Amino acid sequence: MRLLPLLLGALFMPLAAQAQSQSAQKPKWTLLIHGGAGIIEKGKLTPEQEAGATAGLDAALDAGSKVLAAGGSSLDAVQAAVQVLEDDPHFNAGRGAVFTWDAKNELDAAIMDGRNRAAGSVASTTTTRHPVAAARAVMEKSPHVMLSGAGADQFAREQGLEQVDNSWFATPERRRQLDKMKANDKLGWFDVDLKYGTVGAVAMDQDGHVAAATSTGGLTGKRWGRIGDAPIIGAGTYADDRACAVSATGAGEFFIRVGVAHEICARVRFAQQLALGDRGISAASPGAAPHAATGYGVDYQDVADAVMAEVKQLGGTGGVIVVGTEGEMVWSFNTPGMYRGRASSGGDRVVAFYGED
């Protein structure tokens, strides 16, 4: 009989060690950000542009990391990171946003809470300094998901959000890009420099909840009230504690057609179901956690790459950042480069631009 406890201990030690190893590997929190994708290649950016973009991404990582390290929510973290990028003229969001055909700045943003899939977004705002803050106010203080145009700005004012003159968003470089586009009909409908500078952030907090936020000035020379994927829940922005959080950047029309952000989350959930089935566990069983299959066959990189390949097949370009509910961090892009960065409680910190980074 003395052998029985030893045998049972030997039987369950590998399972306990595996669980302990997985727990040790899971970071307390994770954060990913992006500042746009496109023709971003070594030699095409000046040292000043590289330094400016690096500083902006670092500042955004600092802002989001500070929230998460203090035990704050993923929702607060992604908003904090995106607001830093909205104030940085190196990126196409907030100050530094591209011009419409009529030489105005029209801004879009969205935010989503993975805990309950609450979401808010604004489109074509013109006077609210931080569109992502307006999107959060729509989510938390209105019965709606999306507001647009003058109504969105009016709502933001009523919520006490900071307002600025539309000229505050303008920069000489963005005006140059508009003039270049108007002078050359061959430049087509998309970004004049083939860089989609949308900004975004995704995060997992210490409670395991995920969130996503995205903000953009759209496309240079956009007309007729064009709206891209960034403020559309499920296209450019999505978060679900059962799967992951996603923020996208690129040629928005294609991301809308694929439903990129939701598609990634849906494929993750499908992979989880398969993994649970392989282990003989029903997702509906009382003991099955919302993300019980994580680490048992779900490859976030493969999922993101597959969806981005579908975008490319349709003719679209851009990228995504994805964070999983166990702290997984991946990015995927089908362009030469993407402004991006990541940080975690484990000390992992990266800022990168180019495809080979």
Salt bridges, closest charged atoms under 4 A:
GLU41 OE1 - LYS44 NZ 3.15
ASP58 OD1 - ARG349 NH2 3.22
ASP62 OD1 - ARG349 NH2 2.91
ASP76 OD1 - ARG136 NH1 2.56
ASP87 OD2 - ARG129 NH2 2.99
ASP87 OD2 - HIS130 NE2 3.09
ASP88 OD1 - HIS90 ND1 2.68
ASP113 OD2 - ARG115 NH2 2.63
GLU140 OE2 - ARG136 NE 2.99
GLU162 OE2 - ARG129 NH1 3.16
GLU173 OE2 - ARG176 NH2 2.69
ASP179 OD1 - ARG175 NE 3.19
ASP193 OD2 - ARG176 NH2 3.49
ASP193 OD1 - LYS180 NZ 3.67
ASP240 OD2 - ARG242 NH2 2.90
ASP241 OD2 - HIS209 ND1 2.58
GLU253 OE2 - ARG226 NE 2.91
GLU263 OE2 - ARG267 NE 2.81
GLU310 OE1 - ARG267 NH2 2.78
GLU326 OE1 - LYS26 NZ 3.86
GLU326 OE2 - HIS291 ND1 2.97
ASP348 OD2 - ARG342 NE 2.71
GLU356 OE2 - LYS42 NZ 3.96
